Amino acid sequence: MKEYEIVATYLNGCAGEAHPQTEFIEAELNDPADYVRQHHGNEFEKFTREDLPDGRVIFTYDHTVRYIYEFTEI
């Protein structure tokens, strides 16, 4: 397992990007996808995954609420 810092950002469609809700979480995971799948179940397939050159992994799903999960290995 690897340890990750997770920045979870939620943008409500009504409030817009002016009032994001952000959480900072540390977790031990085999795969960042497991965390997103655990929290979003059937919606997991609607997320897009982006693997950045610096090692960060970002999952995004844009619906009524925009979900952004950014994983950084620590």
Buried (B, 14 or more C-beta within 10 A) or exposed (E): EEEBBBBBBBBBEEEEEEEEEEEEEEBEBEEBBEBBBEEBEEEBEEBEEEEEEEEBBBBBBEEEEBBBBBBBEE
